[in-house]
Amino acid sequence: MLKLRSSGLSCGVCANFRITIPRCYMNSKTTSSIDVKPKVPLYLRPPSFSASLSELTKWHKWAKNLASSVGSSFINLDNGPDSTLLRRELNWLLQDLIELQHRLVILSRLESGNNENPDVSVALRAPLEEMYCVWRQRIEKRRPFQYVVGCEHWRDLVLSVQEGVLIPRPETEVIIDLVEGVALNNAPELAQSFWADLGTGSGAIAIATARALATHARGDACGRVIATDLSPVAVAVATSNVQRYGLQDVVEVRKGSWFEPLKDVQGKLAGVLSNPPYIPSGDISGLQAEVGQHEPILALDGGISGTNDLLHLIDGVASMLKPGGFFAFETNGEQQCKFLVEYIENEKPGSFRDMNIVSDFAGIQRFLSQLPQPGMEVYNLKLPIKSARCPWSNNDEVHVVEYEGLTSITVRREIFSFKLSTISCRRLNPLSFSTLAPVLQTRAEDD
Amino acid sequence: MATAAMGGGFMNQIMRSNTVSLVGKAAAPPWPWPLKGFQLYCCSNTNNNNSNTYLTLKDEELMRQCELNTFKASGPGGQHRNKRESAVRLKHLPTGIIAQAVEDRSQHMNRASALARLRTLIALKVRNPVSLESYSPPPELLQILPRNSTHRRSDSGPQIGPNNPKFILGMQALLDLIFAVDGSISDAAKLLGMSTGALSRLILSDDSLWKAVNKLRASKGMKPLK
């Protein structure tokens, strides 16, 4: 039988749950630890521990009372969680702790306070002492629940997270809706190219995007995702999440800052996605304790106005995307979205197409994105520019325009621009470029 | 074995506790049809958009008929927050039925749960007219009937239970019939080619179905099924 101590448990008891002092994160920009071993989340550990039902009930009562004792004090302090939310988290903790086979039975036993068979043994994924310890950390140290259980449920994924990695937010789930609903549905060919998730953290956006690409890809030509992050912990955790979903051939995690590790795919990306740090530095100290004292400042602090990294992304993204490409960045809200749109209009005229501001599920204007351009594909054809002639050149609807060494031929609503040996084709009607290209090529050779 | 002794009854309790957050109320529905306290939505006959089709819609199509609400975050949200504000509330605009889900751990999954609940609520609350003369049970109803029903044909397949997502389609058709015969289980059983006892057992197999039938019977001054 386990001896349960309801007080005086030091955190040293639980070796698996080191508390990292928040101050560490302040230095995370300069730390360079290489070998980071990702922790195994609670729900994936083997159920090699056990406790009697009465011991578990005792712990559950204690934990529930601790949660209830919070009342609304955290809300008043820093808009943190209230008792209701903490008790919901306690249920989730139990779900992860108890082995699947008997989970429902045990959980309802705990809820109903049924006293039958108190000696029955329950298989657990961690010792009960550790549960006393981590629930204390949750309430007293305000350690985020997701770090306590080592995972976060996000869309249909369960992602490992740990100290040093930003916990993916429900708001960010919308980015994947944009990838699917806006980008891939309008321009399915984007599903076959390279995508990038910058500052990937746990790998959430990269993994969900890879799965969306697989759903939308035609044939076996599935796109790939490159995920970058500056933090070695994030790189290690994202890599392990990618492996857990069996996507190691589709998602590549690279260590480095923003576009730096992406030199080889410059101008080739079909989509660029990011949830960069966007909180204004002045707001960091007022964040709820779970965020401000435990999550990596590197992933939160966006400089004085919060837009340092977003501006860096805007500056770099145009040269990274291939023609017709898509991007979506998460922002702090309406103010930042408007500021960035103005910045693009004033500082980057001509670099971007239709900008789109998208609200999150709470109605806050959260995402800035560039709509994809359907049918924009780049073909490499051996085609001498001057000799190119369109087979419909006697048609009124055909226009041949030449300027600065660039030839653009408009066929009805189709635009071909010729530049060196590359043809960009914007296809707006069903007429397929692939049927046009050989004709053009033949004509070019005839001449 | 203690766990065996705790058996299915606990499953039922969980199912019940999950339905606590089910909300079914009308915010000025276009065709309210109150029936002695039991809130009911009925499709007008002139409307070609037969309510029966709601449940045959694909998820995306049903979603398009809904207003999606999430609980407004107080404050800036996003990276500022760790509050798991992933609750979802769906309002089905044609009927005004509201379904919500809060207990899942992601926004995405709560949306799926809310949609599944909305389907159940539509089955429970939206009634279609049934012609009792020349009544023959529709295929979706045959699917949930036990083998010994004389109406079941060889192509009706095995009986599907409440855990099968297709169950609610049959449940809706069964409720349509029970409403049409004013709550009489024996009349409904006759039309379905089965014994009254067998139909009672089928109704009792699903909590929400059982409650809906008893509400109707109570409104007619009949004894509840037990």
HADDOCK unambig.tbl for C-alpha pairs under 7 A between the chains (distance, minus, plus):
assign (segid A and resid 81 and name CA) (segid B and resid 83 and name CA) 6.18 0.50 0.50
assign (segid A and resid 104 and name CA) (segid B and resid 11 and name CA) 6.80 0.50 0.50
assign (segid A and resid 105 and name CA) (segid B and resid 6 and name CA) 6.61 0.50 0.50
assign (segid A and resid 105 and name CA) (segid B and resid 10 and name CA) 5.93 0.50 0.50
assign (segid A and resid 108 and name CA) (segid B and resid 10 and name CA) 6.02 0.50 0.50
assign (segid A and resid 108 and name CA) (segid B and resid 14 and name CA) 6.65 0.50 0.50
assign (segid A and resid 117 and name CA) (segid B and resid 2 and name CA) 6.36 0.50 0.50
assign (segid A and resid 120 and name CA) (segid B and resid 2 and name CA) 6.54 0.50 0.50
assign (segid A and resid 153 and name CA) (segid B and resid 105 and name CA) 5.47 0.50 0.50
assign (segid A and resid 153 and name CA) (segid B and resid 106 and name CA) 5.28 0.50 0.50
assign (segid A and resid 154 and name CA) (segid B and resid 106 and name CA) 5.07 0.50 0.50
assign (segid A and resid 155 and name CA) (segid B and resid 106 and name CA) 5.64 0.50 0.50
assign (segid A and resid 155 and name CA) (segid B and resid 107 and name CA) 6.39 0.50 0.50
assign (segid A and resid 155 and name CA) (segid B and resid 108 and name CA) 4.53 0.50 0.50
assign (segid A and resid 155 and name CA) (segid B and resid 109 and name CA) 6.34 0.50 0.50
assign (segid A and resid 156 and name CA) (segid B and resid 108 and name CA) 6.57 0.50 0.50
assign (segid A and resid 156 and name CA) (segid B and resid 109 and name CA) 6.46 0.50 0.50
assign (segid A and resid 169 and name CA) (segid B and resid 78 and name CA) 6.32 0.50 0.50
assign (segid A and resid 169 and name CA) (segid B and resid 79 and name CA) 6.93 0.50 0.50
assign (segid A and resid 170 and name CA) (segid B and resid 86 and name CA) 6.37 0.50 0.50
assign (segid A and resid 170 and name CA) (segid B and resid 106 and name CA) 6.64 0.50 0.50
assign (segid A and resid 170 and name CA) (segid B and resid 107 and name CA) 5.91 0.50 0.50
assign (segid A and resid 171 and name CA) (segid B and resid 78 and name CA) 5.89 0.50 0.50
assign (segid A and resid 287 and name CA) (segid B and resid 80 and name CA) 6.22 0.50 0.50
assign (segid A and resid 290 and name CA) (segid B and resid 82 and name CA) 6.60 0.50 0.50
assign (segid A and resid 291 and name CA) (segid B and resid 80 and name CA) 6.93 0.50 0.50
assign (segid A and resid 291 and name CA) (segid B and resid 81 and name CA) 6.79 0.50 0.50
assign (segid A and resid 291 and name CA) (segid B and resid 82 and name CA) 6.48 0.50 0.50
assign (segid A and resid 300 and name CA) (segid B and resid 79 and name CA) 6.66 0.50 0.50
assign (segid A and resid 361 and name CA) (segid B and resid 70 and name CA) 6.06 0.50 0.50
assign (segid A and resid 362 and name CA) (segid B and resid 70 and name CA) 5.97 0.50 0.50
assign (segid A and resid 362 and name CA) (segid B and resid 71 and name CA) 6.70 0.50 0.50
assign (segid A and resid 362 and name CA) (segid B and resid 72 and name CA) 4.94 0.50 0.50
assign (segid A and resid 362 and name CA) (segid B and resid 73 and name CA) 5.98 0.50 0.50
